[in-house]
Amino acid sequence: MENGLSPEYIATLQRMTGQQKLRTAFSLYWSARKLKAAALQLQHPDWSQRQVEDQVKQIFLHASS
């Protein structure tokens, strides 16, 4: 597990089609945005939904890995 990925996880990825991998990536992306929005709502209860959405958009626009 030198790269941090278990053999089982690698095998699962190898069995997935490109379409399945892409669908999973999109699902993870939108889940991350929802989690960030929920965290921002807790940190800033006075913000409107629009302010939260705008901040999430900015965060993900400037994110890097």
mmCIF file of the N, C-alpha and C atoms, coordinates in Angstrom:
data_MODEL
# 
_entry.id   MODEL 
# 
loop_
_atom_site.group_PDB 
_atom_site.id 
_atom_site.type_symbol 
_atom_site.label_atom_id 
_atom_site.label_alt_id 
_atom_site.label_comp_id 
_atom_site.label_asym_id 
_atom_site.label_entity_id 
_atom_site.label_seq_id 
_atom_site.pdbx_PDB_ins_code 
_atom_site.Cartn_x 
_atom_site.Cartn_y 
_atom_site.Cartn_z 
_atom_site.occupancy 
_atom_site.B_iso_or_equiv 
_atom_site.pdbx_formal_charge 
_atom_site.auth_seq_id 
_atom_site.auth_comp_id 
_atom_site.auth_asym_id 
_atom_site.auth_atom_id 
_atom_site.pdbx_PDB_model_num 
ATOM 1   N N  . MET A 1 1  ? 0.844   -1.181 0.000   1.00 0.00 ? 1  MET A N  1 
ATOM 2   C CA . MET A 1 1  ? 0.000   0.000  0.000   1.00 0.00 ? 1  MET A CA 1 
ATOM 3   C C  . MET A 1 1  ? 0.886   1.239  0.000   1.00 0.00 ? 1  MET A C  1 
ATOM 4   N N  . GLU A 1 2  ? 1.875   1.211  -0.816  1.00 0.00 ? 2  GLU A N  1 
ATOM 5   C CA . GLU A 1 2  ? 2.874   2.273  -0.904  1.00 0.00 ? 2  GLU A CA 1 
ATOM 6   C C  . GLU A 1 2  ? 2.271   3.625  -1.293  1.00 0.00 ? 2  GLU A C  1 
ATOM 7   N N  . ASN A 1 3  ? 1.287   3.627  -2.190  1.00 0.00 ? 3  ASN A N  1 
ATOM 8   C CA . ASN A 1 3  ? 0.668   4.867  -2.658  1.00 0.00 ? 3  ASN A CA 1 
ATOM 9   C C  . ASN A 1 3  ? -0.554  5.268  -1.833  1.00 0.00 ? 3  ASN A C  1 
ATOM 10  N N  . GLY A 1 4  ? -0.845  4.539  -0.777  1.00 0.00 ? 4  GLY A N  1 
ATOM 11  C CA . GLY A 1 4  ? -1.971  4.859  0.078   1.00 0.00 ? 4  GLY A CA 1 
ATOM 12  C C  . GLY A 1 4  ? -3.270  4.210  -0.369  1.00 0.00 ? 4  GLY A C  1 
ATOM 13  N N  . LEU A 1 5  ? -3.243  3.480  -1.471  1.00 0.00 ? 5  LEU A N  1 
ATOM 14  C CA . LEU A 1 5  ? -4.438  2.814  -1.978  1.00 0.00 ? 5  LEU A CA 1 
ATOM 15  C C  . LEU A 1 5  ? -4.342  1.324  -1.705  1.00 0.00 ? 5  LEU A C  1 
ATOM 16  N N  . SER A 1 6  ? -5.423  0.773  -1.183  1.00 0.00 ? 6  SER A N  1 
ATOM 17  C CA . SER A 1 6  ? -5.416  -0.659 -0.897  1.00 0.00 ? 6  SER A CA 1 
ATOM 18  C C  . SER A 1 6  ? -5.552  -1.446 -2.203  1.00 0.00 ? 6  SER A C  1 
ATOM 19  N N  . PRO A 1 7  ? -5.066  -2.672 -2.205  1.00 0.00 ? 7  PRO A N  1 
ATOM 20  C CA . PRO A 1 7  ? -5.222  -3.516 -3.397  1.00 0.00 ? 7  PRO A CA 1 
ATOM 21  C C  . PRO A 1 7  ? -6.694  -3.703 -3.797  1.00 0.00 ? 7  PRO A C  1 
ATOM 22  N N  . GLU A 1 8  ? -7.561  -3.770 -2.796  1.00 0.00 ? 8  GLU A N  1 
ATOM 23  C CA . GLU A 1 8  ? -8.995  -3.926 -3.073  1.00 0.00 ? 8  GLU A CA 1 
ATOM 24  C C  . GLU A 1 8  ? -9.544  -2.701 -3.793  1.00 0.00 ? 8  GLU A C  1 
ATOM 25  N N  . TYR A 1 9  ? -9.129  -1.530 -3.356  1.00 0.00 ? 9  TYR A N  1 
ATOM 26  C CA . TYR A 1 9  ? -9.584  -0.283 -3.986  1.00 0.00 ? 9  TYR A CA 1 
ATOM 27  C C  . TYR A 1 9  ? -9.081  -0.199 -5.422  1.00 0.00 ? 9  TYR A C  1 
ATOM 28  N N  . ILE A 1 10 ? -7.829  -0.555 -5.639  1.00 0.00 ? 10 ILE A N  1 
ATOM 29  C CA . ILE A 1 10 ? -7.251  -0.536 -6.987  1.00 0.00 ? 10 ILE A CA 1 
ATOM 30  C C  . ILE A 1 10 ? -8.000  -1.513 -7.886  1.00 0.00 ? 10 ILE A C  1 
ATOM 31  N N  . ALA A 1 11 ? -8.301  -2.690 -7.373  1.00 0.00 ? 11 ALA A N  1 
ATOM 32  C CA . ALA A 1 11 ? -9.036  -3.684 -8.163  1.00 0.00 ? 11 ALA A CA 1 
ATOM 33  C C  . ALA A 1 11 ? -10.428 -3.166 -8.523  1.00 0.00 ? 11 ALA A C  1 
ATOM 34  N N  . THR A 1 12 ? -11.074 -2.496 -7.587  1.00 0.00 ? 12 THR A N  1 
ATOM 35  C CA . THR A 1 12 ? -12.393 -1.921 -7.857  1.00 0.00 ? 12 THR A CA 1 
ATOM 36  C C  . THR A 1 12 ? -12.304 -0.881 -8.963  1.00 0.00 ? 12 THR A C  1 
ATOM 37  N N  . LEU A 1 13 ? -11.311 -0.018 -8.893  1.00 0.00 ? 13 LEU A N  1 
ATOM 38  C CA . LEU A 1 13 ? -11.135 0.995  -9.942  1.00 0.00 ? 13 LEU A CA 1 
ATOM 39  C C  . LEU A 1 13 ? -10.872 0.358  -11.300 1.00 0.00 ? 13 LEU A C  1 
ATOM 40  N N  . GLN A 1 14 ? -10.102 -0.702 -11.313 1.00 0.00 ? 14 GLN A N  1 
ATOM 41  C CA . GLN A 1 14 ? -9.771  -1.363 -12.576 1.00 0.00 ? 14 GLN A CA 1 
ATOM 42  C C  . GLN A 1 14 ? -10.992 -2.020 -13.216 1.00 0.00 ? 14 GLN A C  1 
ATOM 43  N N  . ARG A 1 15 ? -11.961 -2.418 -12.394 1.00 0.00 ? 15 ARG A N  1 
ATOM 44  C CA . ARG A 1 15 ? -13.181 -3.036 -12.922 1.00 0.00 ? 15 ARG A CA 1 
ATOM 45  C C  . ARG A 1 15 ? -14.182 -2.004 -13.435 1.00 0.00 ? 15 ARG A C  1 
ATOM 46  N N  . MET A 1 16 ? -14.031 -0.764 -13.030 1.00 0.00 ? 16 MET A N  1 
ATOM 47  C CA . MET A 1 16 ? -14.993 0.277  -13.420 1.00 0.00 ? 16 MET A CA 1 
ATOM 48  C C  . MET A 1 16 ? -14.748 0.732  -14.859 1.00 0.00 ? 16 MET A C  1 
ATOM 49  N N  . THR A 1 17 ? -15.839 1.045  -15.545 1.00 0.00 ? 17 THR A N  1 
ATOM 50  C CA . THR A 1 17 ? -15.716 1.627  -16.880 1.00 0.00 ? 17 THR A CA 1 
ATOM 51  C C  . THR A 1 17 ? -15.350 3.103  -16.729 1.00 0.00 ? 17 THR A C  1 
ATOM 52  N N  . GLY A 1 18 ? -14.931 3.702  -17.808 1.00 0.00 ? 18 GLY A N  1 
ATOM 53  C CA . GLY A 1 18 ? -14.640 5.134  -17.785 1.00 0.00 ? 18 GLY A CA 1 
ATOM 54  C C  . GLY A 1 18 ? -15.854 5.943  -17.376 1.00 0.00 ? 18 GLY A C  1 
ATOM 55  N N  . GLN A 1 19 ? -17.022 5.538  -17.875 1.00 0.00 ? 19 GLN A N  1 
ATOM 56  C CA . GLN A 1 19 ? -18.257 6.241  -17.538 1.00 0.00 ? 19 GLN A CA 1 
ATOM 57  C C  . GLN A 1 19 ? -18.547 6.142  -16.036 1.00 0.00 ? 19 GLN A C  1 
ATOM 58  N N  . GLN A 1 20 ? -18.329 4.978  -15.456 1.00 0.00 ? 20 GLN A N  1 
ATOM 59  C CA . GLN A 1 20 ? -18.554 4.805  -14.018 1.00 0.00 ? 20 GLN A CA 1 
ATOM 60  C C  . GLN A 1 20 ? -17.585 5.669  -13.209 1.00 0.00 ? 20 GLN A C  1 
ATOM 61  N N  . LYS A 1 21 ? -16.329 5.717  -13.639 1.00 0.00 ? 21 LYS A N  1 
ATOM 62  C CA . LYS A 1 21 ? -15.341 6.541  -12.943 1.00 0.00 ? 21 LYS A CA 1 
ATOM 63  C C  . LYS A 1 21 ? -15.715 8.017  -13.019 1.00 0.00 ? 21 LYS A C  1 
ATOM 64  N N  . LEU A 1 22 ? -16.151 8.458  -14.184 1.00 0.00 ? 22 LEU A N  1 
ATOM 65  C CA . LEU A 1 22 ? -16.541 9.855  -14.352 1.00 0.00 ? 22 LEU A CA 1 
ATOM 66  C C  . LEU A 1 22 ? -17.763 10.187 -13.508 1.00 0.00 ? 22 LEU A C  1 
ATOM 67  N N  . ARG A 1 23 ? -18.747 9.296  -13.496 1.00 0.00 ? 23 ARG A N  1 
ATOM 68  C CA . ARG A 1 23 ? -19.946 9.506  -12.687 1.00 0.00 ? 23 ARG A CA 1 
ATOM 69  C C  . ARG A 1 23 ? -19.584 9.580  -11.206 1.00 0.00 ? 23 ARG A C  1 
ATOM 70  N N  . THR A 1 24 ? -18.675 8.720  -10.775 1.00 0.00 ? 24 THR A N  1 
ATOM 71  C CA . THR A 1 24 ? -18.230 8.724  -9.380  1.00 0.00 ? 24 THR A CA 1 
ATOM 72  C C  . THR A 1 24 ? -17.496 10.018 -9.043  1.00 0.00 ? 24 THR A C  1 
ATOM 73  N N  . ALA A 1 25 ? -16.646 10.478 -9.955  1.00 0.00 ? 25 ALA A N  1 
ATOM 74  C CA . ALA A 1 25 ? -15.910 11.728 -9.727  1.00 0.00 ? 25 ALA A CA 1 
ATOM 75  C C  . ALA A 1 25 ? -16.868 12.907 -9.597  1.00 0.00 ? 25 ALA A C  1 
ATOM 76  N N  . PHE A 1 26 ? -17.864 12.976 -10.482 1.00 0.00 ? 26 PHE A N  1 
ATOM 77  C CA . PHE A 1 26 ? -18.844 14.063 -10.393 1.00 0.00 ? 26 PHE A CA 1 
ATOM 78  C C  . PHE A 1 26 ? -19.628 13.994 -9.086  1.00 0.00 ? 26 PHE A C  1 
ATOM 79  N N  . SER A 1 27 ? -19.995 12.782 -8.686  1.00 0.00 ? 27 SER A N  1 
ATOM 80  C CA . SER A 1 27 ? -20.735 12.608 -7.440  1.00 0.00 ? 27 SER A CA 1 
ATOM 81  C C  . SER A 1 27 ? -19.911 13.082 -6.245  1.00 0.00 ? 27 SER A C  1 
ATOM 82  N N  . LEU A 1 28 ? -18.636 12.732 -6.225  1.00 0.00 ? 28 LEU A N  1 
ATOM 83  C CA . LEU A 1 28 ? -17.755 13.161 -5.136  1.00 0.00 ? 28 LEU A CA 1 
ATOM 84  C C  . LEU A 1 28 ? -17.596 14.683 -5.127  1.00 0.00 ? 28 LEU A C  1 
ATOM 85  N N  . TYR A 1 29 ? -17.470 15.269 -6.317  1.00 0.00 ? 29 TYR A N  1 
ATOM 86  C CA . TYR A 1 29 ? -17.322 16.720 -6.432  1.00 0.00 ? 29 TYR A CA 1 
ATOM 87  C C  . TYR A 1 29 ? -18.541 17.435 -5.846  1.00 0.00 ? 29 TYR A C  1 
ATOM 88  N N  . TRP A 1 30 ? -19.740 17.019 -6.249  1.00 0.00 ? 30 TRP A N  1 
ATOM 89  C CA . TRP A 1 30 ? -20.950 17.692 -5.759  1.00 0.00 ? 30 TRP A CA 1 
ATOM 90  C C  . TRP A 1 30 ? -21.187 17.410 -4.283  1.00 0.00 ? 30 TRP A C  1 
ATOM 91  N N  . SER A 1 31 ? -20.795 16.245 -3.811  1.00 0.00 ? 31 SER A N  1 
ATOM 92  C CA . SER A 1 31 ? -20.896 15.957 -2.369  1.00 0.00 ? 31 SER A CA 1 
ATOM 93  C C  . SER A 1 31 ? -19.967 16.870 -1.579  1.00 0.00 ? 31 SER A C  1 
ATOM 94  N N  . ALA A 1 32 ? -18.765 17.102 -2.087  1.00 0.00 ? 32 ALA A N  1 
ATOM 95  C CA . ALA A 1 32 ? -17.819 18.000 -1.419  1.00 0.00 ? 32 ALA A CA 1 
ATOM 96  C C  . ALA A 1 32 ? -18.373 19.419 -1.365  1.00 0.00 ? 32 ALA A C  1 
ATOM 97  N N  . ARG A 1 33 ? -19.009 19.871 -2.434  1.00 0.00 ? 33 ARG A N  1 
ATOM 98  C CA . ARG A 1 33 ? -19.605 21.210 -2.449  1.00 0.00 ? 33 ARG A CA 1 
ATOM 99  C C  . ARG A 1 33 ? -20.726 21.320 -1.417  1.00 0.00 ? 33 ARG A C  1 
ATOM 100 N N  . LYS A 1 34 ? -21.553 20.276 -1.316  1.00 0.00 ? 34 LYS A N  1 
ATOM 101 C CA . LYS A 1 34 ? -22.645 20.286 -0.331  1.00 0.00 ? 34 LYS A CA 1 
ATOM 102 C C  . LYS A 1 34 ? -22.096 20.321 1.097   1.00 0.00 ? 34 LYS A C  1 
ATOM 103 N N  . LEU A 1 35 ? -21.038 19.528 1.344   1.00 0.00 ? 35 LEU A N  1 
ATOM 104 C CA . LEU A 1 35 ? -20.426 19.533 2.673   1.00 0.00 ? 35 LEU A CA 1 
ATOM 105 C C  . LEU A 1 35 ? -19.831 20.896 3.014   1.00 0.00 ? 35 LEU A C  1 
ATOM 106 N N  . LYS A 1 36 ? -19.176 21.524 2.041   1.00 0.00 ? 36 LYS A N  1 
ATOM 107 C CA . LYS A 1 36 ? -18.594 22.849 2.267   1.00 0.00 ? 36 LYS A CA 1 
ATOM 108 C C  . LYS A 1 36 ? -19.698 23.860 2.545   1.00 0.00 ? 36 LYS A C  1 
ATOM 109 N N  . ALA A 1 37 ? -20.788 23.780 1.801   1.00 0.00 ? 37 ALA A N  1 
ATOM 110 C CA . ALA A 1 37 ? -21.914 24.700 2.026   1.00 0.00 ? 37 ALA A CA 1 
ATOM 111 C C  . ALA A 1 37 ? -22.490 24.517 3.426   1.00 0.00 ? 37 ALA A C  1 
ATOM 112 N N  . ALA A 1 38 ? -22.625 23.279 3.853   1.00 0.00 ? 38 ALA A N  1 
ATOM 113 C CA . ALA A 1 38 ? -23.155 23.018 5.199   1.00 0.00 ? 38 ALA A CA 1 
ATOM 114 C C  . ALA A 1 38 ? -22.224 23.576 6.268   1.00 0.00 ? 38 ALA A C  1 
ATOM 115 N N  . ALA A 1 39 ? -20.919 23.410 6.073   1.00 0.00 ? 39 ALA A N  1 
ATOM 116 C CA . ALA A 1 39 ? -19.959 23.946 7.039   1.00 0.00 ? 39 ALA A CA 1 
ATOM 117 C C  . ALA A 1 39 ? -20.019 25.468 7.082   1.00 0.00 ? 39 ALA A C  1 
ATOM 118 N N  . LEU A 1 40 ? -20.121 26.093 5.925   1.00 0.00 ? 40 LEU A N  1 
ATOM 119 C CA . LEU A 1 40 ? -20.201 27.558 5.883   1.00 0.00 ? 40 LEU A CA 1 
ATOM 120 C C  . LEU A 1 40 ? -21.482 28.060 6.547   1.00 0.00 ? 40 LEU A C  1 
ATOM 121 N N  . GLN A 1 41 ? -22.575 27.339 6.365   1.00 0.00 ? 41 GLN A N  1 
ATOM 122 C CA . GLN A 1 41 ? -23.829 27.737 7.003   1.00 0.00 ? 41 GLN A CA 1 
ATOM 123 C C  . GLN A 1 41 ? -23.721 27.676 8.521   1.00 0.00 ? 41 GLN A C  1 
ATOM 124 N N  . LEU A 1 42 ? -22.986 26.677 9.016   1.00 0.00 ? 42 LEU A N  1 
ATOM 125 C CA . LEU A 1 42 ? -22.774 26.588 10.466  1.00 0.00 ? 42 LEU A CA 1 
ATOM 126 C C  . LEU A 1 42 ? -21.852 27.699 10.971  1.00 0.00 ? 42 LEU A C  1 
ATOM 127 N N  . GLN A 1 43 ? -20.830 28.017 10.195  1.00 0.00 ? 43 GLN A N  1 
ATOM 128 C CA . GLN A 1 43 ? -19.879 29.049 10.595  1.00 0.00 ? 43 GLN A CA 1 
ATOM 129 C C  . GLN A 1 43 ? -20.461 30.458 10.470  1.00 0.00 ? 43 GLN A C  1 
ATOM 130 N N  . HIS A 1 44 ? -21.388 30.630 9.538   1.00 0.00 ? 44 HIS A N  1 
ATOM 131 C CA . HIS A 1 44 ? -21.949 31.958 9.254   1.00 0.00 ? 44 HIS A CA 1 
ATOM 132 C C  . HIS A 1 44 ? -23.476 31.880 9.181   1.00 0.00 ? 44 HIS A C  1 
ATOM 133 N N  . PRO A 1 45 ? -24.117 31.682 10.322  1.00 0.00 ? 45 PRO A N  1 
ATOM 134 C CA . PRO A 1 45 ? -25.589 31.529 10.311  1.00 0.00 ? 45 PRO A CA 1 
ATOM 135 C C  . PRO A 1 45 ? -26.319 32.779 9.809   1.00 0.00 ? 45 PRO A C  1 
ATOM 136 N N  . ASP A 1 46 ? -25.643 33.911 9.802   1.00 0.00 ? 46 ASP A N  1 
ATOM 137 C CA . ASP A 1 46 ? -26.269 35.143 9.338   1.00 0.00 ? 46 ASP A CA 1 
ATOM 138 C C  . ASP A 1 46 ? -26.217 35.304 7.820   1.00 0.00 ? 46 ASP A C  1 
ATOM 139 N N  . TRP A 1 47 ? -25.470 34.458 7.125   1.00 0.00 ? 47 TRP A N  1 
ATOM 140 C CA . TRP A 1 47 ? -25.353 34.553 5.668   1.00 0.00 ? 47 TRP A CA 1 
ATOM 141 C C  . TRP A 1 47 ? -26.614 34.025 4.992   1.00 0.00 ? 47 TRP A C  1 
ATOM 142 N N  . SER A 1 48 ? -26.956 34.641 3.889   1.00 0.00 ? 48 SER A N  1 
ATOM 143 C CA . SER A 1 48 ? -28.064 34.148 3.075   1.00 0.00 ? 48 SER A CA 1 
ATOM 144 C C  . SER A 1 48 ? -27.600 32.922 2.292   1.00 0.00 ? 48 SER A C  1 
ATOM 145 N N  . GLN A 1 49 ? -28.557 32.198 1.759   1.00 0.00 ? 49 GLN A N  1 
ATOM 146 C CA . GLN A 1 49 ? -28.228 31.034 0.935   1.00 0.00 ? 49 GLN A CA 1 
ATOM 147 C C  . GLN A 1 49 ? -27.371 31.451 -0.257  1.00 0.00 ? 49 GLN A C  1 
ATOM 148 N N  . ARG A 1 50 ? -27.667 32.619 -0.820  1.00 0.00 ? 50 ARG A N  1 
ATOM 149 C CA . ARG A 1 50 ? -26.917 33.141 -1.962  1.00 0.00 ? 50 ARG A CA 1 
ATOM 150 C C  . ARG A 1 50 ? -25.462 33.422 -1.573  1.00 0.00 ? 50 ARG A C  1 
ATOM 151 N N  . GLN A 1 51 ? -25.254 33.982 -0.377  1.00 0.00 ? 51 GLN A N  1 
ATOM 152 C CA . GLN A 1 51 ? -23.892 34.250 0.081   1.00 0.00 ? 51 GLN A CA 1 
ATOM 153 C C  . GLN A 1 51 ? -23.104 32.946 0.258   1.00 0.00 ? 51 GLN A C  1 
ATOM 154 N N  . VAL A 1 52 ? -23.770 31.955 0.804   1.00 0.00 ? 52 VAL A N  1 
ATOM 155 C CA . VAL A 1 52 ? -23.121 30.653 0.987   1.00 0.00 ? 52 VAL A CA 1 
ATOM 156 C C  . VAL A 1 52 ? -22.754 30.070 -0.373  1.00 0.00 ? 52 VAL A C  1 
ATOM 157 N N  . GLU A 1 53 ? -23.698 30.087 -1.304  1.00 0.00 ? 53 GLU A N  1 
ATOM 158 C CA . GLU A 1 53 ? -23.442 29.544 -2.640  1.00 0.00 ? 53 GLU A CA 1 
ATOM 159 C C  . GLU A 1 53 ? -22.310 30.292 -3.338  1.00 0.00 ? 53 GLU A C  1 
ATOM 160 N N  . ASP A 1 54 ? -22.297 31.603 -3.211  1.00 0.00 ? 54 ASP A N  1 
ATOM 161 C CA . ASP A 1 54 ? -21.227 32.397 -3.827  1.00 0.00 ? 54 ASP A CA 1 
ATOM 162 C C  . ASP A 1 54 ? -19.862 32.055 -3.229  1.00 0.00 ? 54 ASP A C  1 
ATOM 163 N N  . GLN A 1 55 ? -19.828 31.873 -1.912  1.00 0.00 ? 55 GLN A N  1 
ATOM 164 C CA . GLN A 1 55 ? -18.563 31.534 -1.257  1.00 0.00 ? 55 GLN A CA 1 
ATOM 165 C C  . GLN A 1 55 ? -18.088 30.141 -1.669  1.00 0.00 ? 55 GLN A C  1 
ATOM 166 N N  . VAL A 1 56 ? -19.013 29.192 -1.739  1.00 0.00 ? 56 VAL A N  1 
ATOM 167 C CA . VAL A 1 56 ? -18.649 27.842 -2.185  1.00 0.00 ? 56 VAL A CA 1 
ATOM 168 C C  . VAL A 1 56 ? -18.089 27.904 -3.605  1.00 0.00 ? 56 VAL A C  1 
ATOM 169 N N  . LYS A 1 57 ? -18.733 28.672 -4.448  1.00 0.00 ? 57 LYS A N  1 
ATOM 170 C CA . LYS A 1 57 ? -18.263 28.811 -5.829  1.00 0.00 ? 57 LYS A CA 1 
ATOM 171 C C  . LYS A 1 57 ? -16.845 29.364 -5.869  1.00 0.00 ? 57 LYS A C  1 
ATOM 172 N N  . GLN A 1 58 ? -16.575 30.378 -5.061  1.00 0.00 ? 58 GLN A N  1 
ATOM 173 C CA . GLN A 1 58 ? -15.233 30.961 -5.019  1.00 0.00 ? 58 GLN A CA 1 
ATOM 174 C C  . GLN A 1 58 ? -14.199 29.974 -4.490  1.00 0.00 ? 58 GLN A C  1 
ATOM 175 N N  . ILE A 1 59 ? -14.562 29.255 -3.458  1.00 0.00 ? 59 ILE A N  1 
ATOM 176 C CA . ILE A 1 59 ? -13.642 28.278 -2.867  1.00 0.00 ? 59 ILE A CA 1 
ATOM 177 C C  . ILE A 1 59 ? -13.263 27.216 -3.888  1.00 0.00 ? 59 ILE A C  1 
ATOM 178 N N  . PHE A 1 60 ? -14.248 26.688 -4.606  1.00 0.00 ? 60 PHE A N  1 
ATOM 179 C CA . PHE A 1 60 ? -13.965 25.625 -5.561  1.00 0.00 ? 60 PHE A CA 1 
ATOM 180 C C  . PHE A 1 60 ? -13.315 26.160 -6.840  1.00 0.00 ? 60 PHE A C  1 
ATOM 181 N N  . LEU A 1 61 ? -13.575 27.405 -7.148  1.00 0.00 ? 61 LEU A N  1 
ATOM 182 C CA . LEU A 1 61 ? -12.951 28.005 -8.322  1.00 0.00 ? 61 LEU A CA 1 
ATOM 183 C C  . LEU A 1 61 ? -11.442 28.146 -8.125  1.00 0.00 ? 61 LEU A C  1 
ATOM 184 N N  . HIS A 1 62 ? -11.037 28.449 -6.901  1.00 0.00 ? 62 HIS A N  1 
ATOM 185 C CA . HIS A 1 62 ? -9.626  28.689 -6.610  1.00 0.00 ? 62 HIS A CA 1 
ATOM 186 C C  . HIS A 1 62 ? -8.945  27.517 -5.905  1.00 0.00 ? 62 HIS A C  1 
ATOM 187 N N  . ALA A 1 63 ? -9.626  26.393 -5.816  1.00 0.00 ? 63 ALA A N  1 
ATOM 188 C CA . ALA A 1 63 ? -9.048  25.218 -5.137  1.00 0.00 ? 63 ALA A CA 1 
ATOM 189 C C  . ALA A 1 63 ? -7.937  24.609 -5.981  1.00 0.00 ? 63 ALA A C  1 
ATOM 190 N N  . SER A 1 64 ? -6.976  24.062 -5.304  1.00 0.00 ? 64 SER A N  1 
ATOM 191 C CA . SER A 1 64 ? -5.917  23.321 -5.995  1.00 0.00 ? 64 SER A CA 1 
ATOM 192 C C  . SER A 1 64 ? -5.558  22.115 -5.139  1.00 0.00 ? 64 SER A C  1 
ATOM 193 N N  . SER A 1 65 ? -4.973  21.159 -5.775  1.00 0.00 ? 65 SER A N  1 
ATOM 194 C CA . SER A 1 65 ? -4.616  19.957 -5.023  1.00 0.00 ? 65 SER A CA 1 
ATOM 195 C C  . SER A 1 65 ? -3.128  19.768 -5.003  1.00 0.00 ? 65 SER A C  1 
# 
